[in-house]
Amino acid sequence: MPIERGRAEWSVQTLIVTAHPDPESLTNGIARLLERTLHPSPVAVADLAAEGFDPRFTLADRHTYRVGSDFPPDVAREHHRLGGIAHLVLVFPVYWWSMPALLKGWIDRVFVNGWAFDVDPEEGIRRRLGALTIHLVPVAGDDVGVYERHGYEQSLRTQLEHGIVDYCGSRRGATAFVYESEQDDAEARERSVTAAVEAVRLAIRPDSR
C-alpha cells in the first residue's frame, strides 16, 4: 500500500537544505538570503551541519532499503519535515565536482525505497515525489569557463538532475551555479549570488516578476 508523504505540522511551502560546517560560510549566507528573499512565502532552512545529521548509511538503512519501510527515527523525522512541501532547495559547496558527503548522505538515507520511490517486482520503479520541485544551488570555487571546458557543470547536472531528481519523479526546478566563490572580487561574487537567488525566486514565485 502506498505510504502518504504527509504534511508538515507547520505550513512550509519551501524547505532550503544546506550542508556546510561554517555558519558564516557563503553557502549558509546564500541559504539565509534565499529565506529572506522568498518571504512572505512559508519557508524554512535545514542546516544539516548545525543539526548534527548523521550521513552514515548503516545496517539499519540497508534494512530500510531492502524492505521499503521501518525507517530509522532520524530518517522518519526528515520525511515528516519534507512532507507536503512544494519546493526543496539544496544549497551546497562543490567538493570534488559533487556535493559534500553530509548532503550526499542525507540523500542516501532519506530518499529511499518506500518513500521517494517503490521497487515493484513486476512493474519496476514507481517514482513517488511527483508533487515536489527540486532546485539546486551549487557554490563553485572556479569560474564558468573552467566548468564548461572540463564538463563539470554537465557532470553535476547529470548526476543530480537526472540521477536524483528524475529518478524520484520530482520536477526539475532552477539549477543556479554560484561561480568564483573563492575569488577576491567581491562585486563579481555578489553578482553571481544575486543572479542565483533571483533564478530560484522566479522559479518558486513566478508571479513575483
Salt bridges, closest charged atoms under 4 A:
GLU9 OE2 - HIS80 NE2 3.96
GLU51 OE1 - ARG81 NH2 2.88
ASP54 OD2 - ARG56 NH2 2.78
ASP61 OD1 - ARG109 NE 2.96
ASP70 OD2 - HIS63 NE2 2.87
ASP74 OD2 - ARG109 NH1 2.70
GLU78 OE2 - ARG81 NH2 2.93
ASP108 OD1 - LYS104 NZ 2.80
ASP118 OD2 - ARG126 NH2 3.96
ASP118 OD1 - ARG128 NH1 3.44
ASP120 OD2 - ARG126 NH1 2.99
GLU123 OE1 - ARG126 NH1 3.59
GLU153 OE2 - ARG157 NE 3.01
GLU161 OE2 - ARG157 NH1 2.81
GLU161 OE1 - ARG172 NH1 3.20
ASP166 OD2 - HIS162 ND1 3.18
ASP166 OD2 - ARG172 NH2 2.51
GLU198 OE2 - ARG201 NH2 2.56
